[in-house]
Every structure is written in C-alpha cells, then in structure tokens.
Amino acid sequence: MWLKRTADEWEVAMSKFHRKLQACQAPRRKRMLLEDPDGIRYRHTATTKFRHAVVKSEKRLHCAFCSKTMPGTFDKSKLDHLSPDERPAALRALKRNARRHEGRQTFCFCRDCGVPLCATRKRRCHDRWHGLSVDESI
C-alpha cells in the first residue's frame, strides 16, 4: 500500500505513475487521478520533481474540477429510415452529438497532471484539485 512506502520508493512509484499518466488520453487521465490510490496521492503531493504548476494553453478546454458532461436529448425517429445494419453506428453518433458540457472553460492546465483547471483569482479549481487551501495558493 502507498502509505507504507519509503521516500525513495515513493519517488520511483510517482515517476512510474507520471509516465503512465502522460501516455494515456485525457478522459482516462482524469479517471486515474481520481480513482487510483497512487493518482490521489500524486495529485495531493508536490515534490521537487512534480510541482503541479499552472501553464497556459492555446485552446480553451472545460475545467476538470468544475465542469461535467451531461447526456443530451435526441430524437430516435431520425433512425427510422436507416437499415438495421446502419442503426447502431447512427445511434452512437446521435448520442455523441447530443452531449453537452456544463461548467466553465479555461486556458490553464496543470503541467504535471495534464488536465485543464481554472486558475483565476475568483476560481481556484487548481488549488482545490490538488488539495491546497485557498490561502496556500500560488
């Protein structure tokens, strides 16, 4: 278990987790940081190697902390004219296009975690995501 590791074992485990985290896509990355015990520990600990600094992005993305994806509503009558072989793919596309995001968008993201997070004076999602109090902010 991660609580019984020494400092050297911890550094090796976090380096392995960091490489595994950087190799995966964004939705899986967020799930690993929230559910994996090493991910939770990685998120809440800043070391000299992993400082969790805020970096500006060229694209605006939805914040991983204060946003969520909501299933949308769609009309299945649009599938009536399709053959049975074409319906599953068309239904998946219809569901995918009906989804919508609720929450804020941001140009900032965490350099080490790789997830977009709000980091303005009013929105401190970066600090909350990493378990810092607002007084300890950067």
C-alpha positions, -999 to 999 in steps of 0.1 A, spaced: 0 0 0 12 35 -7 12 47 29 40 23 39 65 33 12 98 50 20 107 83 3 128 65 -24 101 40 -31 76 69 -33 97 88 -58 101 57 -80 63 49 -78 54 85 -87 78 85 -116 62 53 -129 27 68 -124 37 100 -141 49 81 -172 17 60 -172 -4 92 -168 13 111 -197 8 81 -220 -30 80 -217 -58 101 -232 -75 129 -213 -107 112 -201 -87 82 -188 -62 105 -172 -88 123 -151 -103 89 -140 -68 77 -130 -62 108 -109 -95 105 -92 -97 67 -85 -62 52 -84 -46 54 -49 -13 65 -64 -33 90 -85 -49 105 -54 -15 107 -37 1 121 -68 -25 149 -70 -22 159 -34 16 159 -32 40 185 -46 77 174 -48 107 190 -64 102 168 -94 64 173 -97 53 208 -87 19 209 -104 24 243 -119 -2 262 -139 5 265 -176 -14 285 -203 -28 265 -232 -36 277 -267 -70 260 -266 -99 267 -243 -110 234 -226 -136 226 -200 -123 226 -164 -119 191 -150 -129 202 -115 -160 224 -120 -174 210 -153 -193 179 -162 -206 162 -193 -244 159 -194 -263 134 -216 -284 153 -241 -318 146 -255 -322 133 -290 -350 121 -313 -349 84 -322 -373 90 -351 -343 101 -372 -332 65 -373 -364 51 -388 -352 54 -424 -319 35 -418 -313 -2 -423 -308 -24 -392 -270 -26 -400 -266 12 -401 -286 20 -369 -261 12 -342 -234 35 -356 -260 62 -363 -274 59 -327 -239 63 -312 -233 94 -334 -266 108 -323 -259 103 -286 -223 117 -290 -236 148 -308 -263 154 -282 -239 155 -252 -232 189 -237 -208 203 -211 -219 223 -181 -193 244 -163 -165 268 -171 -139 268 -198 -103 277 -191 -70 283 -209 -50 270 -179 -40 234 -172 -17 216 -147 17 209 -162 22 175 -144 -14 162 -143 -22 173 -178 -58 183 -170 -74 217 -177 -81 236 -144 -94 271 -136 -66 292 -120 -80 327 -118 -84 348 -86 -121 340 -84 -119 304 -95 -93 283 -76 -101 249 -91 -63 242 -95 -58 246 -57 -89 226 -48 -80 198 -73 -46 194 -57 -59 197 -21 -44 231 -13 -64 255 8 -70 289 -9 -46 306 14 -17 283 2 -23 292 -35 5 301 -59 
